[in-house]
Amino acid sequence: MIGVIAKISLLNGKEKEFEKVAKKLVIAVNSKERDNLFYRLYKESSHKYIFLEGYKDKNALTKHTKTDHYKIYGKEMAKFFDGSPEVIIMDELEPN
């Protein structure tokens, strides 16, 4: 399995707008991507969010980044970012 942590900081006052779009992405990924094991959104603080993601393999992660919903909602969400997201990609050790 491939695990991903994406940490996002938002511009002040853009939290509700971001959440509206991000929730659409969460629903789309979980319902449309067969090899996605989980895709969750968490709020760390007033303007910091974290996506926790799990994929069957690297191919599934690559496919995720090429989906229409990722491209559309990702572009919409980026308008609210305060800087670039911090993305960590990890290989699961056990069980696999």
A tleap script that builds the chain and sets N, CA, C and O, in Angstrom:
source leaprc.protein.ff14SB
mol = sequence {
  NMET ILE GLY VAL ILE ALA LYS ILE SER LEU
  LEU ASN GLY LYS GLU LYS GLU PHE GLU LYS
  VAL ALA LYS LYS LEU VAL ILE ALA VAL ASN
  SER LYS GLU ARG ASP ASN LEU PHE TYR ARG
  LEU TYR LYS GLU SER SER HIE LYS TYR ILE
  PHE LEU GLU GLY TYR LYS ASP LYS ASN ALA
  LEU THR LYS HIE THR LYS THR ASP HIE TYR
  LYS ILE TYR GLY LYS GLU MET ALA LYS PHE
  PHE ASP GLY SER PRO GLU VAL ILE ILE MET
  ASP GLU LEU GLU PRO CASN
}
set mol.1.N position { 0.840 -1.176 0.000 }
set mol.1.CA position { 0.000 0.000 0.000 }
set mol.1.C position { 0.885 1.240 0.000 }
set mol.1.O position { 2.001 1.234 0.520 }
set mol.2.N position { 0.357 2.297 -0.596 }
set mol.2.CA position { 1.010 3.598 -0.593 }
set mol.2.C position { 0.181 4.520 0.292 }
set mol.2.O position { -1.034 4.618 0.116 }
set mol.3.N position { 0.814 5.187 1.228 }
set mol.3.CA position { 0.148 6.158 2.081 }
set mol.3.C position { 0.586 7.556 1.698 }
set mol.3.O position { 1.736 7.777 1.319 }
set mol.4.N position { -0.335 8.495 1.800 }
set mol.4.CA position { -0.036 9.888 1.470 }
set mol.4.C position { -0.590 10.780 2.574 }
set mol.4.O position { -1.710 10.592 3.049 }
set mol.5.N position { 0.223 11.753 2.968 }
set mol.5.CA position { -0.209 12.815 3.860 }
set mol.5.C position { -0.014 14.114 3.095 }
set mol.5.O position { 1.096 14.422 2.660 }
set mol.6.N position { -1.088 14.875 2.931 }
set mol.6.CA position { -1.003 16.176 2.266 }
set mol.6.C position { -1.452 17.243 3.255 }
set mol.6.O position { -2.616 17.284 3.654 }
set mol.7.N position { -0.511 18.114 3.650 }
set mol.7.CA position { -0.798 19.180 4.610 }
set mol.7.C position { -1.015 20.477 3.833 }
set mol.7.O position { -0.205 20.864 2.990 }
set mol.8.N position { -2.136 21.138 4.144 }
set mol.8.CA position { -2.524 22.331 3.400 }
set mol.8.C position { -2.793 23.476 4.364 }
set mol.8.O position { -3.522 23.320 5.344 }
set mol.9.N position { -2.197 24.630 4.076 }
set mol.9.CA position { -2.493 25.858 4.805 }
set mol.9.C position { -3.336 26.741 3.907 }
set mol.9.O position { -3.082 26.853 2.708 }
set mol.10.N position { -4.347 27.370 4.502 }
set mol.10.CA position { -5.270 28.199 3.729 }
set mol.10.C position { -5.083 29.681 4.030 }
set mol.10.O position { -4.588 30.074 5.087 }
set mol.11.N position { -5.495 30.474 3.067 }
set mol.11.CA position { -5.579 31.903 3.287 }
set mol.11.C position { -6.659 32.155 4.339 }
set mol.11.O position { -7.680 31.467 4.358 }
set mol.12.N position { -6.441 33.126 5.201 }
set mol.12.CA position { -7.422 33.430 6.249 }
set mol.12.C position { -8.773 33.773 5.630 }
set mol.12.O position { -8.856 34.511 4.649 }
set mol.13.N position { -9.817 33.226 6.217 }
set mol.13.CA position { -11.169 33.509 5.770 }
set mol.13.C position { -11.660 32.647 4.624 }
set mol.13.O position { -12.781 32.839 4.152 }
set mol.14.N position { -10.850 31.699 4.162 }
set mol.14.CA position { -11.223 30.862 3.014 }
set mol.14.C position { -11.599 29.436 3.415 }
set mol.14.O position { -11.787 28.576 2.555 }
set mol.15.N position { -11.707 29.187 4.718 }
set mol.15.CA position { -11.940 27.831 5.207 }
set mol.15.C position { -13.247 27.224 4.701 }
set mol.15.O position { -13.250 26.087 4.229 }
set mol.16.N position { -14.328 27.938 4.788 }
set mol.16.CA position { -15.631 27.389 4.376 }
set mol.16.C position { -15.660 27.102 2.885 }
set mol.16.O position { -16.190 26.076 2.458 }
set mol.17.N position { -15.092 28.004 2.089 }
set mol.17.CA position { -15.053 27.790 0.641 }
set mol.17.C position { -14.204 26.562 0.294 }
set mol.17.O position { -14.572 25.753 -0.558 }
set mol.18.N position { -13.064 26.444 0.973 }
set mol.18.CA position { -12.202 25.282 0.761 }
set mol.18.C position { -12.921 23.996 1.145 }
set mol.18.O position { -12.918 23.031 0.382 }
set mol.19.N position { -13.532 23.978 2.318 }
set mol.19.CA position { -14.214 22.769 2.804 }
set mol.19.C position { -15.297 22.309 1.840 }
set mol.19.O position { -15.460 21.110 1.614 }
set mol.20.N position { -16.026 23.238 1.280 }
set mol.20.CA position { -17.100 22.890 0.348 }
set mol.20.C position { -16.548 22.115 -0.853 }
set mol.20.O position { -17.116 21.101 -1.257 }
set mol.21.N position { -15.449 22.593 -1.414 }
set mol.21.CA position { -14.845 21.925 -2.570 }
set mol.21.C position { -14.146 20.637 -2.148 }
set mol.21.O position { -14.281 19.609 -2.810 }
set mol.22.N position { -13.402 20.691 -1.050 }
set mol.22.CA position { -12.642 19.524 -0.594 }
set mol.22.C position { -13.558 18.345 -0.280 }
set mol.22.O position { -13.209 17.199 -0.567 }
set mol.23.N position { -14.714 18.610 0.299 }
set mol.23.CA position { -15.659 17.531 0.605 }
set mol.23.C position { -16.163 16.874 -0.675 }
set mol.23.O position { -16.396 15.666 -0.696 }
set mol.24.N position { -16.334 17.646 -1.736 }
set mol.24.CA position { -16.734 17.073 -3.023 }
set mol.24.C position { -15.653 16.137 -3.544 }
set mol.24.O position { -15.949 15.072 -4.087 }
set mol.25.N position { -14.393 16.543 -3.374 }
set mol.25.CA position { -13.294 15.690 -3.817 }
set mol.25.C position { -13.249 14.399 -3.012 }
set mol.25.O position { -13.055 13.325 -3.582 }
set mol.26.N position { -13.424 14.485 -1.712 }
set mol.26.CA position { -13.413 13.295 -0.853 }
set mol.26.C position { -14.491 12.310 -1.308 }
set mol.26.O position { -14.228 11.114 -1.434 }
set mol.27.N position { -15.684 12.805 -1.550 }
set mol.27.CA position { -16.775 11.939 -1.996 }
set mol.27.C position { -16.452 11.303 -3.339 }
set mol.27.O position { -16.669 10.106 -3.529 }
set mol.28.N position { -15.934 12.097 -4.274 }
set mol.28.CA position { -15.615 11.579 -5.608 }
set mol.28.C position { -14.532 10.509 -5.554 }
set mol.28.O position { -14.663 9.461 -6.186 }
set mol.29.N position { -13.472 10.763 -4.810 }
set mol.29.CA position { -12.376 9.788 -4.734 }
set mol.29.C position { -12.867 8.486 -4.123 }
set mol.29.O position { -12.604 7.410 -4.661 }
set mol.30.N position { -13.577 8.573 -3.003 }
set mol.30.CA position { -14.033 7.362 -2.324 }
set mol.30.C position { -15.058 6.573 -3.123 }
set mol.30.O position { -15.156 5.357 -2.960 }
set mol.31.N position { -15.816 7.229 -3.973 }
set mol.31.CA position { -16.846 6.520 -4.734 }
set mol.31.C position { -16.397 6.088 -6.129 }
set mol.31.O position { -16.968 5.159 -6.699 }
set mol.32.N position { -15.384 6.750 -6.683 }
set mol.32.CA position { -15.024 6.487 -8.079 }
set mol.32.C position { -13.685 5.793 -8.286 }
set mol.32.O position { -13.444 5.238 -9.358 }
set mol.33.N position { -12.819 5.811 -7.295 }
set mol.33.CA position { -11.485 5.234 -7.481 }
set mol.33.C position { -11.410 3.870 -6.801 }
set mol.33.O position { -11.293 3.770 -5.580 }
set mol.34.N position { -11.479 2.852 -7.600 }
set mol.34.CA position { -11.539 1.472 -7.106 }
set mol.34.C position { -10.313 1.079 -6.292 }
set mol.34.O position { -10.430 0.336 -5.317 }
set mol.35.N position { -9.132 1.571 -6.683 }
set mol.35.CA position { -7.903 1.182 -5.991 }
set mol.35.C position { -7.474 2.173 -4.914 }
set mol.35.O position { -6.363 2.087 -4.392 }
set mol.36.N position { -8.355 3.110 -4.585 }
set mol.36.CA position { -8.127 3.981 -3.445 }
set mol.36.C position { -8.706 3.265 -2.233 }
set mol.36.O position { -9.869 2.863 -2.247 }
set mol.37.N position { -7.913 3.105 -1.198 }
set mol.37.CA position { -8.349 2.393 0.001 }
set mol.37.C position { -9.023 3.318 1.008 }
set mol.37.O position { -9.952 2.915 1.708 }
set mol.38.N position { -8.550 4.556 1.077 }
set mol.38.CA position { -9.196 5.570 1.905 }
set mol.38.C position { -8.706 6.948 1.481 }
set mol.38.O position { -7.586 7.112 0.999 }
set mol.39.N position { -9.570 7.925 1.674 }
set mol.39.CA position { -9.263 9.317 1.329 }
set mol.39.C position { -10.056 10.171 2.306 }
set mol.39.O position { -11.272 10.310 2.175 }
set mol.40.N position { -9.361 10.745 3.290 }
set mol.40.CA position { -10.020 11.446 4.377 }
set mol.40.C position { -9.464 12.860 4.524 }
set mol.40.O position { -8.293 13.114 4.242 }
set mol.41.N position { -10.316 13.764 4.966 }
set mol.41.CA position { -9.933 15.150 5.205 }
set mol.41.C position { -10.078 15.455 6.690 }
set mol.41.O position { -11.108 15.158 7.295 }
set mol.42.N position { -9.035 16.053 7.274 }
set mol.42.CA position { -9.027 16.420 8.680 }
set mol.42.C position { -8.683 17.894 8.824 }
set mol.42.O position { -7.954 18.456 8.007 }
set mol.43.N position { -9.208 18.504 9.855 }
set mol.43.CA position { -8.900 19.898 10.167 }
set mol.43.C position { -7.965 19.915 11.366 }
set mol.43.O position { -8.334 19.479 12.456 }
set mol.44.N position { -6.760 20.418 11.159 }
set mol.44.CA position { -5.762 20.465 12.228 }
set mol.44.C position { -5.939 21.717 13.095 }
set mol.44.O position { -5.822 21.659 14.319 }
set mol.45.N position { -6.218 22.835 12.448 }
set mol.45.CA position { -6.452 24.096 13.157 }
set mol.45.C position { -7.337 24.972 12.281 }
set mol.45.O position { -7.846 24.511 11.259 }
set mol.46.N position { -7.522 26.208 12.663 }
set mol.46.CA position { -8.472 27.062 11.954 }
set mol.46.C position { -8.206 27.188 10.462 }
set mol.46.O position { -9.151 27.332 9.686 }
set mol.47.N position { -6.955 27.139 10.041 }
set mol.47.CA position { -6.664 27.264 8.609 }
set mol.47.C position { -5.661 26.219 8.105 }
set mol.47.O position { -5.002 26.424 7.085 }
set mol.48.N position { -5.551 25.106 8.824 }
set mol.48.CA position { -4.664 24.016 8.398 }
set mol.48.C position { -5.454 22.718 8.303 }
set mol.48.O position { -6.168 22.332 9.229 }
set mol.49.N position { -5.305 22.056 7.158 }
set mol.49.CA position { -6.042 20.824 6.874 }
set mol.49.C position { -5.070 19.741 6.445 }
set mol.49.O position { -3.975 20.022 5.958 }
set mol.50.N position { -5.491 18.496 6.634 }
set mol.50.CA position { -4.667 17.354 6.244 }
set mol.50.C position { -5.535 16.336 5.529 }
set mol.50.O position { -6.600 15.954 6.014 }
set mol.51.N position { -5.059 15.900 4.362 }
set mol.51.CA position { -5.649 14.759 3.669 }
set mol.51.C position { -4.810 13.542 4.031 }
set mol.51.O position { -3.586 13.575 3.906 }
set mol.52.N position { -5.454 12.470 4.479 }
set mol.52.CA position { -4.802 11.177 4.677 }
set mol.52.C position { -5.342 10.246 3.612 }
set mol.52.O position { -6.553 10.077 3.476 }
set mol.53.N position { -4.436 9.641 2.855 }
set mol.53.CA position { -4.829 8.859 1.692 }
set mol.53.C position { -4.129 7.503 1.692 }
set mol.53.O position { -2.989 7.382 2.140 }
set mol.54.N position { -4.814 6.499 1.193 }
set mol.54.CA position { -4.216 5.181 1.032 }
set mol.54.C position { -4.580 4.618 -0.331 }
set mol.54.O position { -5.733 4.692 -0.755 }
set mol.55.N position { -3.598 4.059 -1.009 }
set mol.55.CA position { -3.789 3.506 -2.351 }
set mol.55.C position { -3.235 2.084 -2.411 }
set mol.55.O position { -2.273 1.747 -1.721 }
set mol.56.N position { -3.846 1.278 -3.230 }
set mol.56.CA position { -3.435 -0.113 -3.392 }
set mol.56.C position { -1.961 -0.207 -3.770 }
set mol.56.O position { -1.233 -1.051 -3.246 }
set mol.57.N position { -1.521 0.666 -4.685 }
set mol.57.CA position { -0.138 0.659 -5.154 }
set mol.57.C position { 0.183 1.996 -5.816 }
set mol.57.O position { -0.667 2.886 -5.873 }
set mol.58.N position { 1.409 2.135 -6.314 }
set mol.58.CA position { 1.827 3.402 -6.935 }
set mol.58.C position { 1.015 3.715 -8.184 }
set mol.58.O position { 0.753 4.881 -8.479 }
set mol.59.N position { 0.620 2.693 -8.909 }
set mol.59.CA position { -0.202 2.901 -10.090 }
set mol.59.C position { -1.538 3.548 -9.726 }
set mol.59.O position { -2.026 4.413 -10.453 }
set mol.60.N position { -2.124 3.138 -8.617 }
set mol.60.CA position { -3.397 3.717 -8.164 }
set mol.60.C position { -3.221 5.188 -7.801 }
set mol.60.O position { -4.099 6.004 -8.081 }
set mol.61.N position { -2.096 5.531 -7.181 }
set mol.61.CA position { -1.811 6.926 -6.853 }
set mol.61.C position { -1.646 7.751 -8.130 }
set mol.61.O position { -2.159 8.866 -8.223 }
set mol.62.N position { -0.942 7.210 -9.099 }
set mol.62.CA position { -0.766 7.907 -10.374 }
set mol.62.C position { -2.105 8.120 -11.060 }
set mol.62.O position { -2.377 9.206 -11.572 }
set mol.63.N position { -2.942 7.093 -11.073 }
set mol.63.CA position { -4.276 7.219 -11.680 }
set mol.63.C position { -5.092 8.295 -10.972 }
set mol.63.O position { -5.816 9.054 -11.615 }
set mol.64.N position { -4.974 8.359 -9.650 }
set mol.64.CA position { -5.701 9.366 -8.861 }
set mol.64.C position { -5.398 10.775 -9.365 }
set mol.64.O position { -6.305 11.591 -9.524 }
set mol.65.N position { -4.126 11.053 -9.614 }
set mol.65.CA position { -3.731 12.405 -10.020 }
set mol.65.C position { -4.146 12.740 -11.454 }
set mol.65.O position { -4.019 13.887 -11.884 }
set mol.66.N position { -4.631 11.762 -12.182 }
set mol.66.CA position { -5.054 11.990 -13.567 }
set mol.66.C position { -6.571 11.986 -13.747 }
set mol.66.O position { -7.063 12.152 -14.863 }
set mol.67.N position { -7.309 11.797 -12.661 }
set mol.67.CA position { -8.771 11.762 -12.769 }
set mol.67.C position { -9.318 13.167 -13.005 }
set mol.67.O position { -8.708 14.165 -12.621 }
set mol.68.N position { -10.468 13.217 -13.638 }
set mol.68.CA position { -11.119 14.509 -13.867 }
set mol.68.C position { -11.471 15.199 -12.555 }
set mol.68.O position { -11.275 16.406 -12.413 }
set mol.69.N position { -11.993 14.429 -11.590 }
set mol.69.CA position { -12.388 15.061 -10.331 }
set mol.69.C position { -11.185 15.639 -9.584 }
set mol.69.O position { -11.300 16.698 -8.968 }
set mol.70.N position { -10.047 14.972 -9.626 }
set mol.70.CA position { -8.838 15.495 -8.985 }
set mol.70.C position { -8.412 16.802 -9.654 }
set mol.70.O position { -8.091 17.779 -8.978 }
set mol.71.N position { -8.412 16.810 -10.970 }
set mol.71.CA position { -7.993 18.011 -11.703 }
set mol.71.C position { -8.948 19.176 -11.457 }
set mol.71.O position { -8.507 20.296 -11.201 }
set mol.72.N position { -10.240 18.921 -11.530 }
set mol.72.CA position { -11.236 19.994 -11.369 }
set mol.72.C position { -11.245 20.537 -9.944 }
set mol.72.O position { -11.099 21.742 -9.734 }
set mol.73.N position { -11.417 19.647 -8.965 }
set mol.73.CA position { -11.508 20.105 -7.581 }
set mol.73.C position { -10.153 20.592 -7.056 }
set mol.73.O position { -10.092 21.520 -6.249 }
set mol.74.N position { -9.087 19.970 -7.511 }
set mol.74.CA position { -7.752 20.420 -7.112 }
set mol.74.C position { -7.480 21.846 -7.543 }
set mol.74.O position { -6.927 22.640 -6.782 }
set mol.75.N position { -7.870 22.168 -8.763 }
set mol.75.CA position { -7.691 23.526 -9.273 }
set mol.75.C position { -8.550 24.517 -8.479 }
set mol.75.O position { -8.098 25.617 -8.162 }
set mol.76.N position { -9.787 24.124 -8.159 }
set mol.76.CA position { -10.667 24.988 -7.365 }
set mol.76.C position { -10.107 25.218 -5.966 }
set mol.76.O position { -10.121 26.341 -5.462 }
set mol.77.N position { -9.611 24.147 -5.341 }
set mol.77.CA position { -9.083 24.269 -3.982 }
set mol.77.C position { -7.822 25.116 -3.933 }
set mol.77.O position { -7.605 25.842 -2.963 }
set mol.78.N position { -6.994 25.036 -4.954 }
set mol.78.CA position { -5.712 25.740 -4.967 }
set mol.78.C position { -5.880 27.253 -4.815 }
set mol.78.O position { -4.964 27.929 -4.348 }
set mol.79.N position { -7.021 27.783 -5.199 }
set mol.79.CA position { -7.278 29.224 -5.062 }
set mol.79.C position { -7.247 29.668 -3.603 }
set mol.79.O position { -7.031 30.845 -3.313 }
set mol.80.N position { -7.460 28.730 -2.692 }
set mol.80.CA position { -7.560 29.054 -1.274 }
set mol.80.C position { -6.280 28.737 -0.499 }
set mol.80.O position { -6.205 29.015 0.698 }
set mol.81.N position { -5.276 28.162 -1.159 }
set mol.81.CA position { -4.035 27.750 -0.489 }
set mol.81.C position { -3.174 28.958 -0.138 }
set mol.81.O position { -3.104 29.933 -0.887 }
set mol.82.N position { -2.531 28.870 1.000 }
set mol.82.CA position { -1.508 29.825 1.393 }
set mol.82.C position { -0.169 29.106 1.257 }
set mol.82.O position { 0.366 28.576 2.231 }
set mol.83.N position { 0.356 29.096 0.052 }
set mol.83.CA position { 1.584 28.360 -0.245 }
set mol.83.C position { 1.281 26.986 -0.805 }
set mol.83.O position { 0.124 26.588 -0.943 }
set mol.84.N position { 2.335 26.282 -1.120 }
set mol.84.CA position { 2.198 24.935 -1.685 }
set mol.84.C position { 1.927 23.913 -0.588 }
set mol.84.O position { 2.433 24.045 0.526 }
set mol.85.N position { 1.129 22.893 -0.901 }
set mol.85.CA position { 0.909 21.823 0.086 }
set mol.85.C position { 2.204 21.065 0.364 }
set mol.85.O position { 3.080 20.970 -0.497 }
set mol.86.N position { 2.310 20.537 1.560 }
set mol.86.CA position { 3.409 19.634 1.903 }
set mol.86.C position { 2.875 18.224 1.717 }
set mol.86.O position { 1.936 17.818 2.403 }
set mol.87.N position { 3.467 17.477 0.794 }
set mol.87.CA position { 2.978 16.137 0.473 }
set mol.87.C position { 4.054 15.113 0.813 }
set mol.87.O position { 5.201 15.226 0.378 }
set mol.88.N position { 3.667 14.120 1.593 }
set mol.88.CA position { 4.555 13.028 1.983 }
set mol.88.C position { 3.970 11.745 1.420 }
set mol.88.O position { 2.810 11.420 1.674 }
set mol.89.N position { 4.776 11.011 0.651 }
set mol.89.CA position { 4.353 9.736 0.060 }
set mol.89.C position { 5.179 8.633 0.710 }
set mol.89.O position { 6.406 8.716 0.777 }
set mol.90.N position { 4.484 7.591 1.190 }
set mol.90.CA position { 5.152 6.544 1.963 }
set mol.90.C position { 4.774 5.153 1.464 }
set mol.90.O position { 3.649 4.919 1.022 }
set mol.91.N position { 5.725 4.246 1.543 }
set mol.91.CA position { 5.463 2.832 1.245 }
set mol.91.C position { 5.150 2.119 2.557 }
set mol.91.O position { 5.891 2.247 3.532 }
set mol.92.N position { 4.051 1.370 2.578 }
set mol.92.CA position { 3.708 0.607 3.771 }
set mol.92.C position { 4.659 -0.576 3.922 }
set mol.92.O position { 5.010 -1.234 2.942 }
set mol.93.N position { 5.067 -0.837 5.154 }
set mol.93.CA position { 5.960 -1.961 5.405 }
set mol.93.C position { 5.191 -3.223 5.759 }
set mol.93.O position { 5.470 -4.286 5.205 }
set mol.94.N position { 4.228 -3.131 6.669 }
set mol.94.CA position { 3.443 -4.284 7.096 }
set mol.94.C position { 2.018 -3.849 7.414 }
set mol.94.O position { 1.848 -2.729 7.896 }
set mol.95.N position { 1.017 -4.625 7.189 }
set mol.95.CA position { 1.055 -5.775 6.295 }
set mol.95.C position { 0.972 -5.288 4.855 }
set mol.95.O position { 0.422 -4.219 4.589 }
set mol.96.N position { 1.494 -6.036 3.964 }
set mol.96.CA position { 1.370 -5.655 2.542 }
set mol.96.C position { 1.263 -6.868 1.668 }
set mol.96.O position { 1.152 -6.742 0.449 }
savepdb mol mol.pdb
quit
